[in-house]
């Protein structure tokens, strides 16, 4: 496991705050070892650093009460949604109190005519879409995991639909948040645009719990398309697949999803999901619109893929087949773990300008081969964002060192291509060393904002900046 240094602990303050919170919240506060480790757990290779207690608030006011007590005693606060983040976001390197918002799981209101809704942070994306289905609406941001919407806002999540519908920052109209001193603020209204003051919504979306605890989100929704069609197309090389993606984006084809799977990933998916896809680089696509527009999009893509040697192009409008393909894509992580028995997956992501995608993926594959690493690649190719899931024997120190070197090299490669060290995983603990490399002096401005809003550094310390 990658170890991150523990930060200085305020043992006296923690003990005092826990005593106050226990009196206030009773059984809503838990200190058992198992539940604390569960809330320090990360789904990657970063060591577990559990909090001293986990509190389950049921309202914004209760979150405010918790943060106020922690501020009074200089105790760290770590927000927790479903724990699916990948860069150590929910670890507690200085101990402290984890605020688990899973009981704040109410859809507050849906405004069908305005295509928006308000939700509490514990609502998951699947639960929201189930709630919306009968009203002909859906929320398009789909990071794969059934993450909480509060966590998705905090990490600026995106996923397979981002090429058409954007990321969380493009779909959050406003948030209600508890700041580091316990104040409750609202950053905006339901209006689709505003010139009123600083854009606090976008400041807090993506702040990874280091500035506030998000307690309510106002979301922009979409109408369920009249027609949806899925397609798959195989290629002789990753380069040919990436060149096709570039052609699609440059043509302006409004694809809803365009996902890249390299041959190793396709092999793993076939075995896990009982599919028979050609085991060469693959693009999975989805088209949204009217019956006529979906058919036209599928036809245009077929022509574009043919120019780059695409083979076995198949489009389907049947719900069963479409769901089967996308379920296999969402199960790719678990498929990869089975691909190398006994290995642990080390997931990392980078994002580059679309014109550099083929170069970056090609170099990533070559470097993994040079280091004798098993490194399946898949990605949201329409955004230039891809993931490498290194399959590593964690008991092999030498292999683990090679993997760590590869992750560092890949981050630097993306930055050198005018890209970013993370397209959607966030910085957390794992990517902190690369933020300054990527943004330079801008990180000093971030530090000034952090100091102004959280002078005690109690909000998720040890993440993003310090």
Secondary structure, DSSP 8 states (H G I E B T S, - for coil): -B--------HHHHHHHHHHHHHHHGGGEE--HHHHHHHH--SSSB-----SEEE--SSHHHHHHHHHHHHHTT--EEEESSS--SSSTT--TT--EEEE-TT---EEEEEGGGTEEEE-TT-BHHHHHHHHGGGTEE-----SS--BHHHHHHTT---TTHHHH--HHHHEEEEEEEETTS-EEE---S-S---SSS-HHHHHTTSTTSSEEEEEEEEE-EE--SEEEEEEEE-SSHHHHHHHHHHHHHHT---SEEEEE-HHHHHHHHHHHT----SS-EEEEEEEE-HHHHHHHHHHHHHHHHHTT-EEEEEE--HHHHHHHHHHHHTHHHHHHHHSTT-EEEEEEEE--GGGHHHHHHHHHHHHHHTT-EEEEEEEGGGTEEEEEEEE-TT-HHHHHHHHHHHHHHHHHHHHTT-BS-SSS--TTTTHHHHHHHHTTHHHHHHHHHHHH-TT--BSTTSTT-
